[in-house]
Amino acid sequence: MAVANTHDFWKLLLKSNLHPKERCQQLHESYKQQANGDSDPKKLAKWLIGESAITSYQAKVLLSGKPGPFQLGAYKLIDRIDSGLLSGAYRAEHVESGHPVLLHKIAKWKIAEAQNWAVVQQQILSRCATPHPHLWRCYELLDLGGNNYFLATEEPSGNPLQESRPGPGQPVPPGDCARLVRQATMAIDHLHNAGIIDGRLTTDSLWLEANGNLKVMHNPLDLPTPPDWSKKDESLLRLADFTAPELATPKTPPTRLSDIYSLGCILFDLLTGNPPFVGGDLNEKFGRHAAEPIAQAPTIPPQLFQTIAYMMAKNPTVRYQSARDVVAALTPQVDPAQLNPPVATAPPTLGAYLQSLPQLSPPPSATPPQGMPQHFSPPTAAPFPGAPGMPFPGAPGMPTPGAPPTMASPGAPPTMPGYGAPPTAMPVGSPPVAAPVATPVAAPVATPVAAPVGTATAAAPVAGGVQGESRATSLAERARKKKKTKRITQLVVLGVLAVGMLVAGVWVLNNMPGDEEQLADNGNNPVVVDPAKPPANPGNNTPTNPTPPPTQPGAAVQLIADDQQTLWASPTKGEPITLDGLPAGVKSVLTLRIDDLTGSEAGRKALAALGPRFNAAWTSWEQISGFSWNEVETASIAYGPTTPAAQPTMVIRLKGATNLMSKWGGAQSVGEPPAQYFRMGAWSFYPLPSGSGQSFVMGADSDIAAIAAGGGNAPTLPLELEQLRRSSDDQRTVNLLFDNRYLQSAQSPLSSGPLAGLKEPVGWFLGDMVQAGLVSCQLDDAYCYTEGRFIGSLAAEPFGLAESLRARIQGGSKLIGNAIALLGPTPYWQSLGSKFPTMLEFAYKFTRVGADGKQAVINIALPSYAAPNLLVATELTLSASSGGGSAAPPTTAVAGGGGGGQTLEEKLKKNISLGFPQNSLDFAMRDFGDELGAPVKLMGGDLQLDGITQNQQIRQFNMMDKPAEEVLIALLMKANPITTVTAPNEADQKLVYVIGPDPENPDGDKIILITTRAQAAKKKYDLPAPFQLKQ
């Protein structure tokens, strides 16, 4: 009912919460003084609009007798768009930041179709997490409860492209056409890389911003379903002008190739002023699409016509096979000065707004993809940190190693903690100048603080122990904590890919058989590095952060402004790694460019930082092979199901041709050419026929015999490994290609020996979703660039998988801070160790994630001195934590958490810490179980019956030193599909936990089961008190 008088209008305004009561009273008094008793509500509304107290839209709603709603979650409604491409959207303002957005109401019928709604949500997640300069930007999915959803997007500047054209039937200049369609194709390529098909591309879906930038107005609420051509309305006729002929068949869904056809139609339309087959009904249009040649209009230059012909080929297999190919074809036809997107000034409120959003990946200081290494769509890429506009530690204006600190400019990235001269990994007990350490020189690892039982110190009180507790109980708790600390620190090593890459060298070289005394010999490090000498530049005037070199000779690297959401550009562009000389059935391959490591200052410091054990293994290999590492150019190391843990197969390429037999004097010859190889002690050697005296293979006799019999030809890899191998780059300092299922198997080198402790954290980090991975690192005197590529199971969406892995890096960095305090560090390690968590946070901030087809991608760009700093901190952490087991008491005490066997109810009362920016429900439950030290099982079938997936996302979780039950309840409430619940005992809290036997092992011990309220009642489980419904 319309408002009849001003009194009612004021009541509605107060009820609307557009202004606080005090402000409404002020406005009321001001209006009363000039109204002269006039009670016309329309005049009041007009006056309030003039005072900027309300908007025309708000006035319209209030005059209709409604108090709103004007507040939707964190947004205040300002206006409603009633016509055009954005019709039905609400203009709104984010209350906290003041940033303007559009809110789009999501129809109930879209939500009701559960299967389609799940896909729509996935599209929205991908679009919000991966903005692109030529795509309409989406910010977040707003869930107001009760199946009431809104999508928050930007309101683009400018106008729809159709409104910006010269006039009906008027062509656009060819140069502009090529530029605009190239930009549209880059956007479509970005969607395709994320697994999204547009399916409804026309010139009506393009928007021209005020600065000349084009955006594709892809709406993630629309699925690429087959059009219903039976309706024959005007909009379908318009769509048919741009639709590929194969989609004329009923129920044929759009594809990537049909999107390319539509882009060709758009290019033709812009060049001529009309679609290629204008006029006629649906049947006539599709008949012409399928059979009629494309008209070569005089306004179409020959080169562009050829491009259109390939884009609009009648046979999909003849078309360009990817949007990336179309971009490459159009690039030469665009003015080079217009290849990069126009620079647009971001609204001053954007940064604060993005910081306030529930992060799909960490806020602007680090996030997802866009223009990247060669594999990705836009031929643009984020500059490395340190390129103009992004000062990095050591850059001009930032603290210089060894110089007095200066104030960083506002907004600059944080300085690398603990940076300066990367300390060499000193033999533990060989003290630095500033802080002598009393550890014996011969000790290969740090002496544990807790003395072994039975030593002279056994009677002394235990630091930190509880008054009156037994010595055995105290030691049990300390050993348990150290065991947990070791797992956490190893996990962080794996999470921080830059560290993991060079630690991979330890994997191989630590397995070289050798004398135990030799391993204990700390000797000299491979290269002596002065700890007081900071990372220096080659010349006095060379900046510390040069732009990465061009990927091709003479080709400039095209950079876009770093939006902190774009994968770092690759500094190298090599060929895929080769596997010549490796055995059949290979499951893990590590390649090293030895010359890069020994021939650069950064490489030598990284090697030195790996510590005395690595140094001993490094020397041991030289004695076994007869060669110095300085003679080696590259090395490839492989493991397979039959490879002995201590004898990986190694392919060595020397810097120059060498008389190999002169190095292997006295070796026993086995077999006849061309399958002849040589046996020397426990190792066998085979000169590769293709190596011309420059390459040979060494390994176990059985492996070398098989390789020699096959002539050293490269083995055939499983599909996932081969796909990743083709994405590898042999110019990277390190490449590690692995089958995750093999790493978790009993045949893996992680299952026994010195690397056995890594199996659990590797499994934790990679999880069940990763099938295979490729991790690579490029280290030079300027940068340490690290990239991880992972192929997941069919259920793992690539970008979501990358985000999940990235979240684990941060989770580890948070836990490491608590863990280091338990190590009892030496004075030298205490100084560096206190900075280790911050170093990892720094690395995390410069981590980017994305997706390349089926591959999840993570990459990190850091200054070169970051690698030795992280490596030495890691090496010392692992050395310190490895001493915890020496004081280990009986197993039962450790398993019981230092107090004997505990029930699950007792364990749930103890305090734990858990934090991450984003994680799926299944991963979060696994992490919780790890921290609790108890089995937790997600009842996936129960969840599905309530429409809940194991992939349910939990964001911005951080609970430190809280009772485990509180942490578990908070996790389940965060993952609950109904987000309006405020307490676990509400009926809408669907997710619950119960304690009971594993349904697959009903006679076994009780475990924690994650199920739903409905299924718990059906199966007659007793709900814990916090979940019992209010009476």
Buried (B, 14 or more C-beta within 10 A) or exposed (E): EEBEEBEBBBBBBBEBBBBEEEEBEEBBEEBEEEBEEEEEBEEBBEBBBEEEBBBEBBBBBBBEBBBBEBBBBBBBBBBBBEEEBBEEBBBBBBEEBEBBBBBBBBEEEBBEEEEBBEBBBBBBBBBBBBBBBBBBBBBBBBBEEEEBBBBBBBBBEBBBBBEBBEEEEEBBEBBBBBBBBBBBBBBBBBBBBBBBBBBBBBBBBBBBBEEBBBBBBBBBBEBBEEBEBEEEEEEBBBBBBBBBBBBBEEEEEBBBBBBBBBBBBBBBBBBBBBBBBEEBEBEEBBBBBEEEEBEEBEBBBEBBBEBBBBBBBBEBEEBBBBBBBBBBBBBEBBEEEBBBBEEBEEBEBBBBBBEBBBBBBBBBEBBBBBBBBBBBBBBBBBBBBBBEEBBBBBBEEBBBBEEEEEEBEEEBBBBBBBBBBBBBBBBBBBBBEEEEBEBEEEBBBBBBBBBBEEEEEEEEEBEEBEEEBEBEBBBBBBBBBBBBBBBBBBBBBBBBBBBBBBBBBBBBBBBBEBEEEBBBBBEEBBBEBEBEBBBBBEEEEEEBBBBBEEBEEEEEBBBBBBBBBBBBBBBBBBEBBBBBBBBBBBBBBBBBBBBBBBEBBBBBBBBBBBBBBBBBBBBBBBEBBBBEBEBBBBBBBBBBEEBBBBBBBBBBBBEEEBEBEEBBEEBEEBEEEEBEBBBBEEBBBBBBBEBEBBBBBBBBBBBBBBBBEBBBBBBEBBEBBBBBBEBBBBBBBBBBBBBBBBBBBEBBBBBEEBBEBBBBBBBBBBBBBBBBBBBBBBBBBBBBBBBBBBBBEEEBBBBBBBBBBBBBBBBBBBBBBBBBBBBBBBEBBBBBBBBBBBBBBBBBBBBBBBBBBBBBBBBBBBBBBBBBBBBBBBBBBBBBBBBBBBBBBEEEBBBBBBBEEBEBEEBBEBEBBBBBBBBBBBBBBBBBBBBBBBBBBBBBEBBEEBEBBBBBBBBEBEBBEEBBBBBBBBBBBBBBBBEEBEEBBBEBBBBBBBBBEBEEEEEEEBBBBBBBBEBBEEBEBEBBEBBEEEE
